[in-house]
Amino acid sequence: MNILFLAMADSGGNGFFLSQAINKYTGHQARAVRKMPHRFGYPGDITAPSEDELRRLWNWSDVVHIRDAVDYLPSGLKPKPTTITYTGFHYRENHGACHEQCGAAGWLVTVSTADLQSYDEAQTIWLPNPRPDMAHLKQSDSGFTVLHAPSIREVKGTETVINALQDFDGVGLKLIEGATFQECLEQKRDGSVLFDQFAYGYGNNTIEAWALGMPAISNASKPRYIEALKQYADPLAFVQADEDVDSVREVVKQLKENPAYYDEMADRGRSHFFKYHHTPAVVARLLEIYEQALDTFNGTAAPDEMLRGDGLAAKIEMVELRYIGRNWGTTVWIGDATGKRYEFGLSRPVGEVDSRDGAWLLAQKDRHKKQPLFEKI
């Protein structure tokens, strides 16, 4: 079987990692295409191919795997068995339409995080994000260091973490920001525990902490996200902390002062990692998904029409937004749907964004005051 991964910037590098694993662990072949490099420097296979190369890869493939949506498919491509993996806001806002349109075309819908299953009455398949085992890279921590690597501070609850851990005797906080993927992994090697987020359960940061052999602290903003996560781990594989300073301090204190509890949570995370996120486990799950995609395919929809215009991605239009947060400088935002880069702050408050990213940006809130960070003009 020949598998073609398609993404905009391949956030998390998941298309690349899965394609490499398929080539390594199975008798199948896979290639991963992205339109642009990701700002965090995730490795890639094929970036910005020519139309001729893209047509050649499409014709070579037996199964196509799309991440969210892409806007660079040429017209006239023959329909192929397809699975589409949604990663976040677009699915939360449009899950009904996604299932309706994909179902009509025989495309198989999967989601990258288990919390997204809480939106779904059709039992969407969870395809976990993959990572290799990296425990051999872990270095001992001379003290007790909490790692935190926020892509966007306001989304990850960074201010709460900083306020909780400042002047915490015997506890250090290492903020990892502005680093490439490889630089971030290097800085995670000598931590004691990782704090992820309060938003959607857990993400790649937590998976990497488990892969390195350390426990992770995280949570979700809605009870239904937690219930969805408990389908796969009950009790949860991460340490739960509420979004307040006292809660964060208390869970860090428990991990620091109770070695048995620390070891228990590290072991629980490792077990969950090997069951769901270890690359060979994800590949085995993925091959089952491709077999299902072959069964559901009906060959009725032109791929470029599915993904552009009136298809799964909204027609490309620009909308004007105003930043109303508190950051006097600028923060880089990477569009959840397109991977496009936007810069906003009080020094640059107004700008145009792709409409496919607009709803996601309008949903972002200040984690401290719970106020929106953007308004539509």
C-alpha positions as CSV (number, residue, x, y, z in Angstrom):
1,M,0.0,0.0,0.0
2,N,1.3,3.5,-0.9
3,I,0.2,6.2,1.6
4,L,0.3,10.0,0.9
5,F,0.1,12.4,3.8
6,L,-1.0,16.0,3.1
7,A,-0.8,18.9,5.5
8,M,-0.4,22.7,5.5
9,A,2.6,23.0,7.9
10,D,2.3,19.6,9.5
11,S,1.9,20.9,13.0
12,G,3.7,18.5,15.5
13,G,5.4,16.8,12.6
14,N,3.0,14.0,12.9
15,G,2.6,13.3,9.1
16,F,6.4,13.1,8.8
17,F,6.8,10.9,11.9
18,L,4.1,8.5,10.8
19,S,5.3,8.3,7.2
20,Q,8.8,7.4,8.5
21,A,7.4,4.8,10.9
22,I,5.3,3.2,8.2
23,N,8.4,2.9,6.0
24,K,10.4,1.5,8.9
25,Y,8.0,-0.9,10.6
26,T,5.8,-2.2,7.8
27,G,6.0,-3.3,4.2
28,H,4.1,-0.3,3.0
29,Q,5.4,3.0,1.6
30,A,4.5,6.5,2.7
31,R,5.4,10.1,1.8
32,A,4.5,13.3,3.6
33,V,3.8,16.5,1.8
34,R,3.4,20.0,3.4
35,K,2.9,23.4,1.9
36,M,5.3,25.2,4.2
37,P,7.7,24.5,7.0
38,H,6.4,24.9,10.5
39,R,7.6,27.7,12.7
40,F,8.9,25.2,15.3
41,G,11.1,23.5,12.8
42,Y,9.4,20.1,12.8
43,P,11.2,17.8,10.3
44,G,9.6,17.3,6.9
45,D,9.7,15.0,3.9
46,I,8.4,17.0,0.9
47,T,7.8,20.8,1.2
48,A,6.0,22.9,-1.4
49,P,6.1,20.4,-4.2
50,S,5.4,21.5,-7.8
51,E,2.0,20.7,-9.3
52,D,3.6,18.0,-11.5
53,E,5.2,16.4,-8.4
54,L,2.0,16.6,-6.5
55,R,0.1,14.9,-9.3
56,R,2.7,12.2,-9.6
57,L,2.5,11.5,-5.8
58,W,-1.3,11.5,-5.9
59,N,-1.3,9.0,-8.8
60,W,1.3,6.8,-6.9
61,S,-0.8,6.6,-3.7
62,D,-3.4,4.0,-2.8
63,V,-4.6,5.9,0.3
64,V,-4.5,9.6,1.0
65,H,-4.3,11.0,4.6
66,I,-5.2,14.7,5.1
67,R,-4.5,16.6,8.2
68,D,-7.3,19.2,8.8
69,A,-7.5,20.7,5.3
70,V,-5.2,21.7,2.5
71,D,-5.6,24.4,-0.1
72,Y,-3.1,23.4,-2.7
73,L,-4.6,20.4,-4.5
74,P,-4.9,20.9,-8.3
75,S,-8.1,20.1,-10.1
76,G,-8.7,16.9,-12.0
77,L,-7.2,14.5,-9.5
78,K,-8.8,11.1,-9.4
79,P,-10.7,10.4,-6.1
80,K,-8.8,8.2,-3.7
81,P,-9.7,6.4,-0.5
82,T,-9.1,9.1,2.1
83,T,-9.0,9.7,5.8
84,I,-9.0,13.2,7.3
85,T,-7.6,13.9,10.7
86,Y,-8.9,16.9,12.6
87,T,-6.8,18.5,15.2
88,G,-8.7,21.3,16.9
89,F,-10.9,24.3,16.6
90,H,-12.3,23.7,13.1
91,Y,-13.7,20.4,14.2
92,R,-15.1,21.8,17.5
93,E,-17.0,24.4,15.5
94,N,-18.0,22.4,12.4
95,H,-18.0,18.7,13.5
96,G,-21.5,18.1,12.2
97,A,-20.7,19.5,8.7
98,C,-17.4,17.6,8.7
99,H,-19.2,14.3,9.2
100,E,-22.0,15.1,6.8
101,Q,-19.7,16.0,3.9
102,C,-17.0,13.4,4.6
103,G,-19.7,10.7,4.9
104,A,-21.2,11.6,1.6
105,A,-17.8,11.3,-0.1
106,G,-16.9,8.1,1.8
107,W,-14.0,9.8,3.6
108,L,-13.1,8.5,7.0
109,V,-13.0,11.1,9.8
110,T,-10.4,10.8,12.6
111,V,-9.4,13.2,15.4
112,S,-5.9,13.7,16.9
113,T,-6.9,14.2,20.5
114,A,-9.5,12.3,22.6
115,D,-11.3,15.4,23.8
116,L,-12.6,16.0,20.3
117,Q,-14.6,12.8,20.6
118,S,-16.8,14.7,23.1
119,Y,-18.4,16.6,20.2
120,D,-19.3,13.5,18.3
121,E,-22.3,11.3,18.3
122,A,-20.9,9.2,15.5
123,Q,-18.0,7.8,17.5
124,T,-15.2,9.4,15.5
125,I,-12.0,7.4,15.6
126,W,-9.2,8.7,17.8
127,L,-5.8,8.6,16.0
128,P,-3.2,9.4,18.8
129,N,-0.2,11.6,18.0
130,P,3.0,9.5,17.8
131,R,6.4,9.9,19.5
132,P,9.3,7.5,19.9
133,D,10.4,6.3,23.3
134,M,13.0,8.8,24.5
135,A,13.7,7.6,28.0
136,H,17.3,6.9,27.1
137,L,17.8,10.6,26.5
138,K,16.5,11.7,30.0
139,Q,19.1,13.3,32.2
140,S,18.9,13.6,36.0
141,D,17.6,16.8,37.4
142,S,19.9,18.2,40.2
143,G,16.9,19.9,41.8
144,F,13.2,19.8,41.1
145,T,12.3,21.6,37.8
146,V,8.9,22.1,36.3
147,L,9.0,22.4,32.5
148,H,6.5,24.5,30.6
149,A,6.7,25.0,26.8
150,P,3.7,27.1,25.7
151,S,3.1,27.7,22.1
152,I,0.8,30.6,23.0
153,R,0.9,31.8,26.7
154,E,-2.6,33.0,26.8
155,V,-4.0,29.6,25.7
156,K,-1.8,27.4,27.9
157,G,-2.3,29.2,31.2
158,T,1.3,30.4,31.5
159,E,0.6,33.3,33.8
160,T,-1.0,31.0,36.4
161,V,2.0,28.7,36.2
162,I,4.5,31.5,36.7
163,N,2.5,33.0,39.6
164,A,2.2,29.6,41.3
165,L,5.8,28.7,41.1
166,Q,7.6,32.0,41.7
167,D,9.3,32.0,45.1
168,F,8.4,28.3,45.6
169,D,11.2,27.0,47.7
170,G,13.1,24.1,46.1
171,V,11.2,24.3,42.9
172,G,12.5,25.8,39.6
173,L,10.5,26.7,36.6
174,K,12.0,26.4,33.1
175,L,10.0,28.2,30.4
176,I,10.8,26.9,26.9
177,E,9.7,29.5,24.3
178,G,10.9,30.5,20.9
179,A,12.7,27.1,20.5
180,T,12.7,24.7,17.6
181,F,11.3,21.2,18.1
182,Q,14.8,19.7,18.6
183,E,15.9,22.6,20.9
184,C,12.7,22.1,22.9
185,L,13.4,18.3,23.3
186,E,17.0,19.1,24.4
187,Q,15.7,21.5,27.1
188,K,13.1,18.9,28.3
189,R,15.8,16.3,29.0
190,D,16.7,17.5,32.5
191,G,13.3,18.4,33.9
192,S,11.4,16.7,36.8
193,V,7.8,17.2,35.7
194,L,6.1,19.0,32.8
195,F,3.2,21.3,33.0
196,D,1.1,21.3,29.8
197,Q,-2.2,23.3,29.8
198,F,-5.6,23.8,31.3
199,A,-7.4,23.8,28.0
200,Y,-8.1,20.4,26.2
201,G,-6.6,17.7,28.3
202,Y,-3.1,17.1,27.0
203,G,-1.0,17.6,23.9
204,N,2.4,16.8,22.4
205,N,4.2,18.3,25.3
206,T,2.7,15.8,27.7
207,I,3.3,12.9,25.2
208,E,7.0,13.9,25.0
209,A,7.2,14.1,28.8
210,W,5.9,10.5,29.1
211,A,8.3,9.4,26.3
212,L,11.1,10.9,28.4
213,G,9.9,9.1,31.5
214,M,8.5,12.0,33.6
215,P,5.0,12.8,34.9
216,A,2.9,15.6,33.4
217,I,0.5,18.1,35.0
218,S,-2.5,19.1,32.8
219,N,-6.2,19.5,32.8
220,A,-9.2,20.4,30.6
221,S,-11.5,23.4,30.6
222,K,-14.7,21.3,30.3
223,P,-15.9,18.2,32.2
224,R,-16.9,16.5,28.9
225,Y,-13.3,16.6,27.8
226,I,-12.2,14.8,30.9
227,E,-15.0,12.2,30.4
228,A,-13.8,11.6,26.8
229,L,-10.2,11.2,28.1
230,K,-11.3,8.7,30.7
231,Q,-12.4,6.3,27.9
232,Y,-8.7,5.5,27.6
233,A,-7.3,6.1,31.1
234,D,-9.3,6.1,34.3
235,P,-7.8,7.3,36.5
236,L,-6.2,9.8,34.1
237,A,-2.5,9.4,33.1
238,F,-1.6,13.0,34.0
239,V,-1.8,14.8,37.3
240,Q,-4.8,17.1,37.3
241,A,-4.4,20.7,38.4
242,D,-7.2,23.3,38.5
243,E,-6.5,26.7,36.9
244,D,-5.6,28.5,40.0
245,V,-2.3,29.2,41.8
246,D,-3.1,27.2,44.9
247,S,-4.0,24.1,42.9
248,V,-0.8,24.2,40.8
249,R,1.3,24.7,43.9
250,E,-0.3,21.8,45.7
251,V,0.1,19.2,42.9
252,V,3.7,20.3,42.4
253,K,4.3,20.0,46.2
254,Q,2.8,16.5,46.2
255,L,5.1,15.3,43.4
256,K,8.1,16.9,44.9
257,E,7.6,15.7,48.5
258,N,6.1,12.2,47.8
259,P,8.5,10.1,45.8
260,A,6.1,7.1,45.7
261,Y,3.4,9.3,44.2
262,Y,5.9,10.8,41.7
263,D,6.9,7.3,40.6
264,E,3.3,6.2,40.4
265,M,2.4,9.1,38.0
266,A,5.5,8.6,36.0
267,D,4.7,4.9,35.5
268,R,1.0,5.7,34.7
269,G,2.1,8.1,32.0
270,R,4.6,5.6,30.6
271,S,2.0,2.9,30.4
272,H,-0.5,5.2,28.6
273,F,2.3,6.3,26.3
274,F,3.2,2.8,25.2
275,K,-0.4,1.8,24.8
276,Y,-1.5,4.7,22.7
277,H,1.3,7.1,21.6
278,H,4.4,5.0,21.1
279,T,5.0,5.2,17.3
280,P,4.7,1.4,16.6
281,A,1.3,1.3,18.4
282,V,0.1,4.3,16.4
283,V,1.2,2.7,13.2
284,A,-0.7,-0.5,14.0
285,R,-3.8,1.6,14.7
286,L,-3.3,3.6,11.5
287,L,-3.1,0.6,9.2
288,E,-6.5,-0.5,10.6
289,I,-7.9,2.9,9.8
290,Y,-6.6,2.7,6.2
291,E,-8.3,-0.6,5.7
292,Q,-11.5,1.0,6.9
293,A,-11.0,3.9,4.6
294,L,-10.7,1.5,1.7
295,D,-14.0,-0.1,2.7
296,T,-15.9,3.2,3.0
297,F,-14.5,4.9,-0.2
298,N,-17.2,5.5,-2.8
299,G,-15.2,7.5,-5.4
300,T,-17.8,10.2,-5.8
301,A,-16.1,13.5,-4.7
302,A,-13.4,15.5,-6.5
303,P,-10.7,16.0,-3.8
304,D,-10.0,19.7,-4.6
305,E,-13.7,20.5,-4.5
306,M,-14.0,18.7,-1.1
307,L,-11.2,20.9,0.3
308,R,-11.9,24.2,-1.3
309,G,-14.8,26.5,-2.0
310,D,-18.0,24.8,-0.7
311,G,-16.2,21.8,0.6
312,L,-14.8,21.0,4.0
313,A,-12.8,24.2,4.2
314,A,-14.7,27.5,3.9
315,K,-14.1,29.7,0.9
316,I,-10.9,31.7,1.4
317,E,-11.9,35.2,2.5
318,M,-10.1,37.7,4.7
319,V,-11.6,39.2,7.8
320,E,-10.3,42.1,9.9
321,L,-9.7,41.5,13.6
322,R,-8.6,43.8,16.4
323,Y,-6.5,42.6,19.3
324,I,-8.0,43.6,22.7
325,G,-5.7,41.7,25.0
326,R,-3.0,43.1,27.3
327,N,0.3,42.3,25.5
328,W,2.1,45.6,24.6
329,G,4.4,43.8,22.2
330,T,3.3,41.3,19.6
331,T,2.5,37.6,19.8
332,V,2.8,35.2,16.9
333,W,-0.3,33.2,16.3
334,I,-0.3,30.3,13.9
335,G,-3.7,29.7,12.3
336,D,-5.3,26.5,13.6
337,A,-6.8,25.7,10.2
338,T,-4.2,27.0,7.7
339,G,-0.9,27.2,9.5
340,K,-0.6,30.9,8.4
341,R,1.4,33.2,10.7
342,Y,-0.2,36.3,12.3
343,E,1.2,38.9,14.6
344,F,-0.9,40.9,17.0
345,G,-0.4,43.0,20.1
346,L,-1.3,46.4,21.4
347,S,1.6,47.7,19.2
348,R,0.0,46.1,16.2
349,P,-3.7,45.7,17.1
350,V,-5.4,45.4,13.7
351,G,-4.9,43.0,10.9
352,E,-6.5,40.8,8.3
353,V,-6.7,37.0,8.8
354,D,-7.9,34.1,6.7
355,S,-11.5,33.5,7.5
356,R,-10.7,29.8,8.2
357,D,-8.6,31.0,11.1
358,G,-10.9,33.8,12.2
359,A,-13.3,31.9,14.4
360,W,-10.4,30.2,16.2
361,L,-8.7,33.5,16.9
362,L,-12.0,35.0,18.1
363,A,-12.3,32.1,20.5
364,Q,-8.9,32.7,22.2
365,K,-9.2,34.1,25.7
366,D,-7.0,35.6,28.3
367,R,-6.4,32.7,30.7
368,H,-6.4,35.1,33.7
369,K,-9.5,37.2,33.2
370,K,-11.3,34.8,30.7
371,Q,-11.8,37.7,28.3
372,P,-11.6,37.5,24.5
373,L,-8.3,38.5,23.0
374,F,-9.8,39.5,19.6
375,E,-12.9,41.2,18.3
376,K,-14.2,41.4,14.7
377,I,-14.2,44.8,13.0
